[in-house]
Amino acid sequence: MSLVNTARQVGGAIGLAVLASIANTAATHSGAGDPASKIVHGYSIAFVASAAIAVLISLSALAARTPKTQPPAPVTAQPSRSTEA
């Protein structure tokens, strides 16, 4: 259980670092003159990137699903047909 918690913590830290880098790069290369507008632009780009990543992960999870197997149909007894005429 502690391995799962550690993986969750490390994954969150890496994700946050990636999104902060995206926001910083977008803010740095923004054409806005106002520093507050640059920060807002950077966060906007980071939110769009995180939404795109979430959609891609959701689609890959749907594609990786294993189909449910149908249980075999129950065999019902057929009434015997007599050949009497």
ABEGO torsion letter per residue (X at the ends): XAAAAAAAAAAAAAAAAAAAAAAAAAAAABABABAAAAAAAAAAAAAAAAAAAAAAAAAAAAAABBBBBBBBBBBBBBBBBBABX
